Amino acid sequence: MRVALFLTCLNDTLYPDTGKAVVKLLTRLGVDVDFPMAQTCCGQAHYNTGYRHEAEPLALHFARVFTGYDAIVTPSGSCAAMVRELYPRMGERARAEGRGGTLSATLAPVVPATYELTEFLVDVLGVTDVGAYYPHTVTYHPTCHGLRSLGLGERPYRLLRAVKGLELVELPGADECCGFGGTFAVKNADVSAAMGADKIRNAESTGAQALCAADNSCLMHLGGAMSRLKVDMRPVHIAEILASTEGRSAL
């Protein structure tokens, strides 16, 4: 299987250790991972802010860079949802505007080949026990794109429950948004901060040492709230937990 890692611009800039964790994890599972150096933003920020036409060149570039791989794996539910859910809509809108089917045809190969990390592990590799060791108490926040767009469901939970030494505790109000929402956090800062504080209070009530999610954008928002509220808990991406082994825990 020839797999490409789509790291995403947020992870590349702020959370490169998550990308390293994905490579370590997949390599341990026998997967040959490539990192296409020409990859850039998928266009999600542009599209979600109303700049659909400006997002199209980025989507076309994504297709050129990643077409030809058996799978495209990303540690970001929101970026995976952009490709799987919104790229087809972009193609349909272009066709409706009389611009033909070129955009749809170019994007078509990458849409079904793109997987969020936990989807790839459970659905493609067929594994839940990845040989991880993480002797800490963890609560899991299912981010909006993973929960509502991708329908990740039990996949992340099954992976976490199989980690040796990990105690998984239920997060109250788990299906509620953390308040990030990309530019929503900028345009509606007060509401965003209040939603983040609610999520952190719920997480703190579990007594967990780590708040886990499958998207660093939400963890960035929640990590900031933890710092401001002086909460003794660490935000950690699920890839870093799954890549951890005895003697090399991510906490």
ZADO-1210 file (C-alpha; in nm, 4 decimals, padded with zeros to 6 digits):
<atoms>
<atom x="00.0000" y="00.0000" z="00.0000" code="MET" pos="1"/>
<atom x="00.1377" y="00.3385" z="-00.1027" code="ARG" pos="2"/>
<atom x="00.0169" y="00.5942" z="00.1527" code="VAL" pos="3"/>
<atom x="00.0677" y="00.9696" z="00.1588" code="ALA" pos="4"/>
<atom x="00.0650" y="01.1745" z="00.4769" code="LEU" pos="5"/>
<atom x="-00.1363" y="01.4953" z="00.4446" code="PHE" pos="6"/>
<atom x="-00.0054" y="01.6788" z="00.7473" code="LEU" pos="7"/>
<atom x="-00.2138" y="02.0010" z="00.7033" code="THR" pos="8"/>
<atom x="-00.0814" y="02.3544" z="00.7345" code="CYS" pos="9"/>
<atom x="-00.1770" y="02.3919" z="01.1026" code="LEU" pos="10"/>
<atom x="00.0135" y="02.0809" z="01.2040" code="ASN" pos="11"/>
<atom x="00.3086" y="02.1652" z="00.9821" code="ASP" pos="12"/>
<atom x="00.3370" y="02.5105" z="01.1380" code="THR" pos="13"/>
<atom x="00.2460" y="02.4473" z="01.5017" code="LEU" pos="14"/>
<atom x="00.2258" y="02.0734" z="01.5742" code="TYR" pos="15"/>
<atom x="00.4909" y="01.8875" z="01.3730" code="PRO" pos="16"/>
<atom x="00.5197" y="01.6238" z="01.6468" code="ASP" pos="17"/>
<atom x="00.1740" y="01.5015" z="01.5477" code="THR" pos="18"/>
<atom x="00.2986" y="01.4323" z="01.1967" code="GLY" pos="19"/>
<atom x="00.6016" y="01.2508" z="01.3346" code="LYS" pos="20"/>
<atom x="00.3693" y="01.0437" z="01.5527" code="ALA" pos="21"/>
<atom x="00.1590" y="00.9428" z="01.2518" code="VAL" pos="22"/>
<atom x="00.4684" y="00.8306" z="01.0601" code="VAL" pos="23"/>
<atom x="00.6004" y="00.6396" z="01.3628" code="LYS" pos="24"/>
<atom x="00.2638" y="00.4710" z="01.4185" code="LEU" pos="25"/>
<atom x="00.1978" y="00.3722" z="01.0567" code="LEU" pos="26"/>
<atom x="00.5548" y="00.2551" z="01.0036" code="THR" pos="27"/>
<atom x="00.5243" y="00.0365" z="01.3137" code="ARG" pos="28"/>
<atom x="00.2146" y="-00.1165" z="01.1543" code="LEU" pos="29"/>
<atom x="00.4020" y="-00.1968" z="00.8349" code="GLY" pos="30"/>
<atom x="00.2745" y="00.0893" z="00.6209" code="VAL" pos="31"/>
<atom x="00.5089" y="00.2642" z="00.3755" code="ASP" pos="32"/>
<atom x="00.4456" y="00.6368" z="00.4277" code="VAL" pos="33"/>
<atom x="00.5387" y="00.9088" z="00.1806" code="ASP" pos="34"/>
<atom x="00.5333" y="01.2831" z="00.2523" code="PHE" pos="35"/>
<atom x="00.4744" y="01.4808" z="-00.0691" code="PRO" pos="36"/>
<atom x="00.6792" y="01.7967" z="-00.0214" code="MET" pos="37"/>
<atom x="00.4611" y="02.0034" z="-00.2561" code="ALA" pos="38"/>
<atom x="00.1532" y="01.9781" z="-00.0303" code="GLN" pos="39"/>
<atom x="-00.0026" y="02.3022" z="00.0914" code="THR" pos="40"/>
<atom x="-00.3341" y="02.4139" z="00.2420" code="CYS" pos="41"/>
<atom x="-00.6424" y="02.2202" z="00.1303" code="CYS" pos="42"/>
<atom x="-00.8420" y="02.5449" z="00.1072" code="GLY" pos="43"/>
<atom x="-01.0678" y="02.4826" z="00.4060" code="GLN" pos="44"/>
<atom x="-01.0106" y="02.8239" z="00.5665" code="ALA" pos="45"/>
<atom x="-01.0902" y="02.9992" z="00.2388" code="HIS" pos="46"/>
<atom x="-01.4014" y="02.7937" z="00.1674" code="TYR" pos="47"/>
<atom x="-01.5436" y="02.8250" z="00.5182" code="ASN" pos="48"/>
<atom x="-01.4953" y="03.2019" z="00.5143" code="THR" pos="49"/>
<atom x="-01.6867" y="03.2401" z="00.1891" code="GLY" pos="50"/>
<atom x="-01.3988" y="03.2482" z="-00.0599" code="TYR" pos="51"/>
<atom x="-01.5009" y="02.9432" z="-00.2601" code="ARG" pos="52"/>
<atom x="-01.3451" y="03.0493" z="-00.5880" code="HIS" pos="53"/>
<atom x="-01.0176" y="03.1294" z="-00.4137" code="GLU" pos="54"/>
<atom x="-01.0201" y="02.7801" z="-00.2608" code="ALA" pos="55"/>
<atom x="-01.0434" y="02.6101" z="-00.5992" code="GLU" pos="56"/>
<atom x="-00.6747" y="02.6500" z="-00.6998" code="PRO" pos="57"/>
<atom x="-00.5738" y="02.5000" z="-00.3654" code="LEU" pos="58"/>
<atom x="-00.8089" y="02.2056" z="-00.4186" code="ALA" pos="59"/>
<atom x="-00.6691" y="02.1506" z="-00.7676" code="LEU" pos="60"/>
<atom x="-00.3163" y="02.1616" z="-00.6302" code="HIS" pos="61"/>
<atom x="-00.4124" y="01.9085" z="-00.3614" code="PHE" pos="62"/>
<atom x="-00.5411" y="01.6740" z="-00.6317" code="ALA" pos="63"/>
<atom x="-00.2256" y="01.7094" z="-00.8394" code="ARG" pos="64"/>
<atom x="-00.0036" y="01.6384" z="-00.5391" code="VAL" pos="65"/>
<atom x="-00.1969" y="01.3433" z="-00.3952" code="PHE" pos="66"/>
<atom x="-00.3484" y="01.1642" z="-00.6961" code="THR" pos="67"/>
<atom x="-00.1892" y="00.8240" z="-00.7467" code="GLY" pos="68"/>
<atom x="-00.1638" y="00.7138" z="-00.3855" code="TYR" pos="69"/>
<atom x="-00.3607" y="00.4183" z="-00.2526" code="ASP" pos="70"/>
<atom x="-00.4620" y="00.6281" z="00.0474" code="ALA" pos="71"/>
<atom x="-00.4164" y="00.9807" z="00.1791" code="ILE" pos="72"/>
<atom x="-00.4045" y="00.9860" z="00.5590" code="VAL" pos="73"/>
<atom x="-00.4431" y="01.3000" z="00.7693" code="THR" pos="74"/>
<atom x="-00.4436" y="01.3604" z="01.1459" code="PRO" pos="75"/>
<atom x="-00.7148" y="01.6222" z="01.0999" code="SER" pos="76"/>
<atom x="-01.0869" y="01.5526" z="01.0927" code="GLY" pos="77"/>
<atom x="-01.1661" y="01.8991" z="00.9599" code="SER" pos="78"/>
<atom x="-00.9265" y="01.8768" z="00.6644" code="CYS" pos="79"/>
<atom x="-01.0401" y="01.5232" z="00.5852" code="ALA" pos="80"/>
<atom x="-01.3981" y="01.6538" z="00.5833" code="ALA" pos="81"/>
<atom x="-01.2964" y="01.9368" z="00.3507" code="MET" pos="82"/>
<atom x="-01.1739" y="01.6888" z="00.0921" code="VAL" pos="83"/>
<atom x="-01.4457" y="01.4279" z="00.1331" code="ARG" pos="84"/>
<atom x="-01.7499" y="01.6475" z="00.1870" code="GLU" pos="85"/>
<atom x="-01.6738" y="01.9882" z="00.0386" code="LEU" pos="86"/>
<atom x="-01.4545" y="01.9116" z="-00.2636" code="TYR" pos="87"/>
<atom x="-01.7499" y="01.7381" z="-00.4364" code="PRO" pos="88"/>
<atom x="-01.9684" y="02.0404" z="-00.3576" code="ARG" pos="89"/>
<atom x="-01.7094" y="02.2698" z="-00.5121" code="MET" pos="90"/>
<atom x="-01.7168" y="02.0647" z="-00.8291" code="GLY" pos="91"/>
<atom x="-02.0957" y="02.0666" z="-00.8381" code="GLU" pos="92"/>
<atom x="-02.1092" y="02.4433" z="-00.7900" code="ARG" pos="93"/>
<atom x="-01.8571" y="02.4972" z="-01.0690" code="ALA" pos="94"/>
<atom x="-02.0686" y="02.2842" z="-01.3014" code="ARG" pos="95"/>
<atom x="-02.3840" y="02.4740" z="-01.1996" code="ALA" pos="96"/>
<atom x="-02.2082" y="02.8004" z="-01.2828" code="GLU" pos="97"/>
<atom x="-02.1460" y="02.6780" z="-01.6377" code="GLY" pos="98"/>
<atom x="-01.7759" y="02.6068" z="-01.5924" code="ARG" pos="99"/>
<atom x="-01.7988" y="02.2435" z="-01.6932" code="GLY" pos="100"/>
<atom x="-01.6903" y="01.9285" z="-01.5135" code="GLY" pos="101"/>
<atom x="-01.3137" y="01.9780" z="-01.5106" code="THR" pos="102"/>
<atom x="-01.2970" y="02.0618" z="-01.1402" code="LEU" pos="103"/>
<atom x="-01.5098" y="01.7612" z="-01.0437" code="SER" pos="104"/>
<atom x="-01.3073" y="01.5278" z="-01.2634" code="ALA" pos="105"/>
<atom x="-00.9761" y="01.6496" z="-01.1248" code="THR" pos="106"/>
<atom x="-01.0865" y="01.6208" z="-00.7624" code="LEU" pos="107"/>
<atom x="-01.2649" y="01.2865" z="-00.8018" code="ALA" pos="108"/>
<atom x="-00.9625" y="01.0557" z="-00.7483" code="PRO" pos="109"/>
<atom x="-00.8584" y="01.2070" z="-00.4143" code="VAL" pos="110"/>
<atom x="-01.2019" y="01.2269" z="-00.2505" code="VAL" pos="111"/>
<atom x="-01.2573" y="00.8553" z="-00.1720" code="PRO" pos="112"/>
<atom x="-00.8852" y="00.7993" z="-00.1049" code="ALA" pos="113"/>
<atom x="-00.8661" y="01.0504" z="00.1814" code="THR" pos="114"/>
<atom x="-00.8981" y="00.9194" z="00.5367" code="TYR" pos="115"/>
<atom x="-00.8792" y="01.0683" z="00.8814" code="GLU" pos="116"/>
<atom x="-00.6219" y="00.8702" z="01.0801" code="LEU" pos="117"/>
<atom x="-00.8609" y="00.6677" z="01.2989" code="THR" pos="118"/>
<atom x="-01.0718" y="00.5769" z="00.9946" code="GLU" pos="119"/>
<atom x="-00.7646" y="00.4480" z="00.8173" code="PHE" pos="120"/>
<atom x="-00.6522" y="00.2403" z="01.1135" code="LEU" pos="121"/>
<atom x="-00.9893" y="00.0792" z="01.1815" code="VAL" pos="122"/>
<atom x="-01.1504" y="00.0627" z="00.8373" code="ASP" pos="123"/>
<atom x="-00.8526" y="00.0106" z="00.6059" code="VAL" pos="124"/>
<atom x="-00.5874" y="-00.1609" z="00.8190" code="LEU" pos="125"/>
<atom x="-00.8492" y="-00.3361" z="01.0319" code="GLY" pos="126"/>
<atom x="-00.6681" y="-00.2777" z="01.3610" code="VAL" pos="127"/>
<atom x="-00.7703" y="-00.1350" z="01.6974" code="THR" pos="128"/>
<atom x="-00.4781" y="-00.2535" z="01.9117" code="ASP" pos="129"/>
<atom x="-00.1809" y="-00.0691" z="01.7621" code="VAL" pos="130"/>
<atom x="00.0646" y="-00.1745" z="02.0315" code="GLY" pos="131"/>
<atom x="00.0500" y="00.1543" z="02.2205" code="ALA" pos="132"/>
<atom x="00.1286" y="00.2160" z="02.5869" code="TYR" pos="133"/>
<atom x="00.0010" y="00.5262" z="02.7658" code="TYR" pos="134"/>
<atom x="-00.0340" y="00.4908" z="03.1458" code="PRO" pos="135"/>
<atom x="-00.2560" y="00.7926" z="03.2013" code="HIS" pos="136"/>
<atom x="-00.6218" y="00.8828" z="03.2489" code="THR" pos="137"/>
<atom x="-00.7676" y="01.0256" z="02.9273" code="VAL" pos="138"/>
<atom x="-01.0975" y="01.1803" z="02.8218" code="THR" pos="139"/>
<atom x="-01.1864" y="01.2119" z="02.4536" code="TYR" pos="140"/>
<atom x="-01.3471" y="01.5102" z="02.2787" code="HIS" pos="141"/>
<atom x="-01.5124" y="01.4146" z="01.9466" code="PRO" pos="142"/>
<atom x="-01.4633" y="01.7262" z="01.7342" code="THR" pos="143"/>
<atom x="-01.7487" y="01.8540" z="01.5195" code="CYS" pos="144"/>
<atom x="-01.6056" y="01.7513" z="01.1814" code="HIS" pos="145"/>
<atom x="-01.5207" y="01.4050" z="01.3073" code="GLY" pos="146"/>
<atom x="-01.8563" y="01.3633" z="01.4770" code="LEU" pos="147"/>
<atom x="-02.0900" y="01.5238" z="01.2241" code="ARG" pos="148"/>
<atom x="-01.9129" y="01.5272" z="00.8866" code="SER" pos="149"/>
<atom x="-01.7070" y="01.2082" z="00.8921" code="LEU" pos="150"/>
<atom x="-01.9138" y="01.0073" z="01.1392" code="GLY" pos="151"/>
<atom x="-01.6079" y="00.8661" z="01.3168" code="LEU" pos="152"/>
<atom x="-01.8326" y="00.7221" z="01.5850" code="GLY" pos="153"/>
<atom x="-01.6674" y="00.4563" z="01.7995" code="GLU" pos="154"/>
<atom x="-01.3426" y="00.4324" z="01.6025" code="ARG" pos="155"/>
<atom x="-01.1345" y="00.6651" z="01.8245" code="PRO" pos="156"/>
<atom x="-01.2810" y="00.5095" z="02.1394" code="TYR" pos="157"/>
<atom x="-01.2012" y="00.1561" z="02.0237" code="ARG" pos="158"/>
<atom x="-00.8421" y="00.2565" z="01.9554" code="LEU" pos="159"/>
<atom x="-00.8036" y="00.4297" z="02.2913" code="LEU" pos="160"/>
<atom x="-00.9602" y="00.1427" z="02.4865" code="ARG" pos="161"/>
<atom x="-00.7020" y="-00.0933" z="02.3370" code="ALA" pos="162"/>
<atom x="-00.4053" y="00.1168" z="02.4571" code="VAL" pos="163"/>
<atom x="-00.2163" y="-00.0566" z="02.7362" code="LYS" pos="164"/>
<atom x="-00.2238" y="00.1346" z="03.0657" code="GLY" pos="165"/>
<atom x="-00.4754" y="00.3944" z="02.9457" code="LEU" pos="166"/>
<atom x="-00.7887" y="00.4632" z="03.1488" code="GLU" pos="167"/>
<atom x="-01.0578" y="00.6204" z="02.9299" code="LEU" pos="168"/>
<atom x="-01.3187" y="00.8278" z="03.1134" code="VAL" pos="169"/>
<atom x="-01.6374" y="00.9645" z="02.9593" code="GLU" pos="170"/>
<atom x="-01.6508" y="01.3360" z="02.8816" code="LEU" pos="171"/>
<atom x="-01.9803" y="01.5021" z="02.9857" code="PRO" pos="172"/>
<atom x="-02.1369" y="01.6939" z="02.6965" code="GLY" pos="173"/>
<atom x="-01.8962" y="01.5258" z="02.4572" code="ALA" pos="174"/>
<atom x="-02.1109" y="01.6017" z="02.1512" code="ASP" pos="175"/>
<atom x="-02.1099" y="01.9764" z="02.2169" code="GLU" pos="176"/>
<atom x="-01.8854" y="02.2031" z="02.0079" code="CYS" pos="177"/>
<atom x="-01.5716" y="02.3339" z="02.1809" code="CYS" pos="178"/>
<atom x="-01.6233" y="02.6784" z="02.0258" code="GLY" pos="179"/>
<atom x="-01.3291" y="02.6889" z="01.7873" code="PHE" pos="180"/>
<atom x="-01.4856" y="02.6605" z="01.4425" code="GLY" pos="181"/>
<atom x="-01.1932" y="02.8227" z="01.2608" code="GLY" pos="182"/>
<atom x="-01.2781" y="03.1850" z="01.1875" code="THR" pos="183"/>
<atom x="-01.5801" y="03.1556" z="01.4199" code="PHE" pos="184"/>
<atom x="-01.3361" y="03.1922" z="01.7113" code="ALA" pos="185"/>
<atom x="-01.2150" y="03.5208" z="01.5614" code="VAL" pos="186"/>
<atom x="-01.5490" y="03.6656" z="01.4573" code="LYS" pos="187"/>
<atom x="-01.7353" y="03.5554" z="01.7711" code="ASN" pos="188"/>
<atom x="-01.4578" y="03.5587" z="02.0288" code="ALA" pos="189"/>
<atom x="-01.6725" y="03.5943" z="02.3402" code="ASP" pos="190"/>
<atom x="-01.9083" y="03.3122" z="02.2453" code="VAL" pos="191"/>
<atom x="-01.6141" y="03.0954" z="02.1388" code="SER" pos="192"/>
<atom x="-01.4322" y="03.1530" z="02.4688" code="ALA" pos="193"/>
<atom x="-01.7458" y="03.0711" z="02.6703" code="ALA" pos="194"/>
<atom x="-01.7973" y="02.7469" z="02.4789" code="MET" pos="195"/>
<atom x="-01.4339" y="02.6549" z="02.5305" code="GLY" pos="196"/>
<atom x="-01.4601" y="02.7221" z="02.9034" code="ALA" pos="197"/>
<atom x="-01.7682" y="02.4975" z="02.9252" code="ASP" pos="198"/>
<atom x="-01.5816" y="02.2172" z="02.7507" code="LYS" pos="199"/>
<atom x="-01.2817" y="02.2526" z="02.9812" code="ILE" pos="200"/>
<atom x="-01.4996" y="02.2499" z="03.2935" code="ARG" pos="201"/>
<atom x="-01.6571" y="01.9279" z="03.1703" code="ASN" pos="202"/>
<atom x="-01.3164" y="01.7783" z="03.0980" code="ALA" pos="203"/>
<atom x="-01.1816" y="01.8849" z="03.4360" code="GLU" pos="204"/>
<atom x="-01.4741" y="01.7146" z="03.6108" code="SER" pos="205"/>
<atom x="-01.3539" y="01.3783" z="03.4797" code="THR" pos="206"/>
<atom x="-01.0239" y="01.4007" z="03.6671" code="GLY" pos="207"/>
<atom x="-00.8384" y="01.3062" z="03.3485" code="ALA" pos="208"/>
<atom x="-00.4725" y="01.3938" z="03.3009" code="GLN" pos="209"/>
<atom x="-00.5134" y="01.4432" z="02.9263" code="ALA" pos="210"/>
<atom x="-00.7852" y="01.5744" z="02.6961" code="LEU" pos="211"/>
<atom x="-00.7579" y="01.3903" z="02.3666" code="CYS" pos="212"/>
<atom x="-00.8982" y="01.4746" z="02.0230" code="ALA" pos="213"/>
<atom x="-00.8311" y="01.3908" z="01.6589" code="ALA" pos="214"/>
<atom x="-00.7888" y="01.7519" z="01.5469" code="ASP" pos="215"/>
<atom x="-00.5197" y="01.9910" z="01.6690" code="ASN" pos="216"/>
<atom x="-00.7192" y="02.3005" z="01.5736" code="SER" pos="217"/>
<atom x="-00.9699" y="02.2228" z="01.8485" code="CYS" pos="218"/>
<atom x="-00.6924" y="02.1190" z="02.0864" code="LEU" pos="219"/>
<atom x="-00.5173" y="02.4515" z="02.0220" code="MET" pos="220"/>
<atom x="-00.8349" y="02.6344" z="02.1234" code="HIS" pos="221"/>
<atom x="-00.8893" y="02.4152" z="02.4278" code="LEU" pos="222"/>
<atom x="-00.5244" y="02.4304" z="02.5275" code="GLY" pos="223"/>
<atom x="-00.5497" y="02.8081" z="02.5365" code="GLY" pos="224"/>
<atom x="-00.8583" y="02.7835" z="02.7572" code="ALA" pos="225"/>
<atom x="-00.6771" y="02.5411" z="02.9885" code="MET" pos="226"/>
<atom x="-00.3907" y="02.7860" z="03.0239" code="SER" pos="227"/>
<atom x="-00.6179" y="03.0805" z="03.1015" code="ARG" pos="228"/>
<atom x="-00.8257" y="02.8784" z="03.3488" code="LEU" pos="229"/>
<atom x="-00.5094" y="02.7281" z="03.5033" code="LYS" pos="230"/>
<atom x="-00.6338" y="02.3721" z="03.4574" code="VAL" pos="231"/>
<atom x="-00.3825" y="02.0952" z="03.5245" code="ASP" pos="232"/>
<atom x="-00.4570" y="01.8920" z="03.2131" code="MET" pos="233"/>
<atom x="-00.2742" y="01.8475" z="02.8868" code="ARG" pos="234"/>
<atom x="-00.4302" y="01.8568" z="02.5374" code="PRO" pos="235"/>
<atom x="-00.2912" y="01.5684" z="02.3329" code="VAL" pos="236"/>
<atom x="-00.3631" y="01.4471" z="01.9801" code="HIS" pos="237"/>
<atom x="-00.4776" y="01.0865" z="01.9513" code="ILE" pos="238"/>
<atom x="-00.1896" y="01.0130" z="01.7107" code="ALA" pos="239"/>
<atom x="00.0630" y="01.0921" z="01.9836" code="GLU" pos="240"/>
<atom x="-00.1104" y="00.8548" z="02.2252" code="ILE" pos="241"/>
<atom x="-00.1289" y="00.5754" z="01.9681" code="LEU" pos="242"/>
<atom x="00.2366" y="00.6236" z="01.8751" code="ALA" pos="243"/>
<atom x="00.3491" y="00.6032" z="02.2381" code="SER" pos="244"/>
<atom x="00.5221" y="00.2900" z="02.3613" code="THR" pos="245"/>
<atom x="00.6657" y="00.1825" z="02.6940" code="GLU" pos="246"/>
<atom x="00.9343" y="00.4288" z="02.7970" code="GLY" pos="247"/>
<atom x="00.8172" y="00.6806" z="02.5379" code="ARG" pos="248"/>
<atom x="00.4840" y="00.8179" z="02.6602" code="SER" pos="249"/>
<atom x="00.3542" y="01.1434" z="02.5079" code="ALA" pos="250"/>
<atom x="00.2377" y="01.3010" z="02.8361" code="LEU" pos="251"/>
</atoms>
